[in-house]
């Protein structure tokens, strides 16, 4: 979704063709030759490479925009259920029992451990 194109289109610069569509285009009666002169083929390849390079730069820009949107969305949600507390040295704190959350049969265990006295604070 963030690239705004399919992976096939991003890699090859065209949409995939279904076998029924290929047969229909071959049976139209066009007398187009599959073989083209070397210089014309080289020009076509250079044009295709330039088109794919432009496509990749647009995809990169789309990804950057999507990442910014996702970052803003995350920042909005990040702080909603988190309460910040100012903890100082010497304060008594409780520690949550995280072991209880994932265990079966831990209903009778305490939700909190402690109280613990804060002896030092490290910056992260």
C-alpha positions as CSV (number, residue, x, y, z in Angstrom):
1,X,0.0,0.0,0.0
2,X,2.8,2.4,0.8
3,X,4.4,2.0,-2.7
4,X,1.1,2.5,-4.5
5,X,2.0,-0.2,-7.0
6,X,2.3,-4.0,-7.2
7,X,5.6,-5.7,-6.6
8,X,5.5,-6.9,-10.2
9,X,5.0,-3.4,-11.6
10,X,7.8,-2.1,-9.3
11,X,10.2,-4.7,-10.6
12,X,9.4,-4.9,-14.3
13,X,7.7,-1.5,-15.0
14,X,4.6,-3.1,-16.5
15,X,1.6,-5.0,-15.3
16,X,1.6,-8.8,-15.7
17,X,-0.2,-10.2,-18.7
18,X,-2.7,-13.0,-18.4
19,X,-2.4,-15.8,-21.0
20,X,-5.8,-15.1,-22.5
21,X,-4.9,-11.4,-23.1
22,X,-1.6,-12.5,-24.8
23,X,-3.4,-14.8,-27.2
24,X,-5.9,-12.2,-28.0
25,X,-3.2,-9.7,-28.9
26,X,-1.4,-12.2,-31.0
27,X,-4.5,-13.1,-33.0
28,X,-5.5,-9.6,-33.9
29,X,-3.9,-9.9,-37.2
30,X,-1.1,-7.4,-36.7
31,X,1.9,-8.0,-38.9
32,X,4.4,-6.7,-36.4
33,X,7.7,-8.3,-36.6
34,X,9.3,-9.5,-33.3
35,X,12.8,-8.7,-34.6
36,X,13.8,-5.1,-34.5
37,X,17.1,-3.5,-35.5
38,X,19.8,-3.5,-32.8
39,X,20.0,0.3,-32.5
40,X,16.2,0.5,-32.0
41,X,16.3,-2.2,-29.4
42,X,19.0,-0.4,-27.6
43,X,17.0,2.8,-27.5
44,X,14.0,0.9,-26.2
45,X,16.0,-0.7,-23.5
46,X,17.5,2.7,-22.4
47,X,14.0,4.2,-22.4
48,X,12.7,1.3,-20.3
49,X,15.6,1.6,-17.9
50,X,15.0,5.3,-17.5
51,X,11.3,4.7,-16.9
52,X,12.0,2.1,-14.3
53,X,14.5,4.4,-12.6
54,X,11.8,7.1,-12.4
55,X,9.4,4.6,-11.1
56,X,11.8,3.5,-8.4
57,X,12.4,7.1,-7.3
58,X,8.6,7.7,-7.1
59,X,8.2,4.5,-5.1
60,X,10.9,5.7,-2.7
61,X,9.2,9.0,-2.2
62,X,5.9,7.2,-1.6
63,X,7.5,5.0,1.0
64,X,9.0,8.0,2.8
65,X,5.6,9.7,2.9
66,X,4.0,6.5,4.2
67,X,6.7,6.2,6.9
68,X,6.0,9.7,8.1
69,X,2.3,9.0,8.3
70,X,2.9,5.8,10.2
71,X,5.3,7.7,12.6
72,X,2.7,10.4,13.3
73,X,0.1,7.7,13.9
74,X,2.4,5.8,16.2
75,X,3.2,9.0,18.2
76,X,-0.5,9.7,18.7
77,X,-1.1,6.2,20.0
78,X,2.1,5.7,22.0
79,X,1.4,7.8,25.0
80,X,-2.3,7.2,25.5
81,X,-2.2,4.3,28.0
82,X,1.1,5.2,29.6
83,X,1.3,7.3,32.8
84,X,4.6,9.0,33.5
85,X,5.7,9.3,37.1
86,X,8.6,11.3,38.5
87,X,10.6,8.8,40.7
88,X,13.3,10.1,42.9
89,X,16.0,8.3,45.0
90,X,14.5,7.1,48.3
91,X,10.9,6.7,47.0
92,X,9.2,3.4,47.5
93,X,7.9,1.7,44.4
94,X,6.0,-1.5,43.4
95,X,7.2,-3.7,40.6
96,X,4.5,-5.4,38.4
97,X,4.5,-9.2,38.3
98,X,5.0,-9.7,34.5
99,X,5.4,-13.5,35.1
100,X,1.8,-13.8,36.0
101,X,0.5,-12.4,32.7
102,X,1.5,-15.3,30.5
103,X,1.0,-18.2,32.9
104,X,-1.9,-20.5,33.4
105,X,-3.1,-21.0,36.9
106,X,-1.3,-17.9,38.4
107,X,-4.6,-16.4,39.5
108,X,-3.6,-16.5,43.2
109,X,-0.2,-14.8,42.7
110,X,0.2,-11.1,43.7
111,X,-0.1,-8.5,40.9
112,X,2.8,-6.5,42.4
113,X,6.1,-7.1,44.1
114,X,7.5,-4.8,46.7
115,X,7.7,-2.2,48.0
116,X,11.2,-1.5,46.9
117,X,13.3,1.6,47.8
118,X,14.9,3.4,44.9
119,X,18.7,3.5,45.5
120,X,19.9,5.0,42.2
121,X,18.5,6.2,38.9
122,X,20.3,5.6,35.6
123,X,19.6,7.6,32.4
124,X,18.7,5.6,29.3
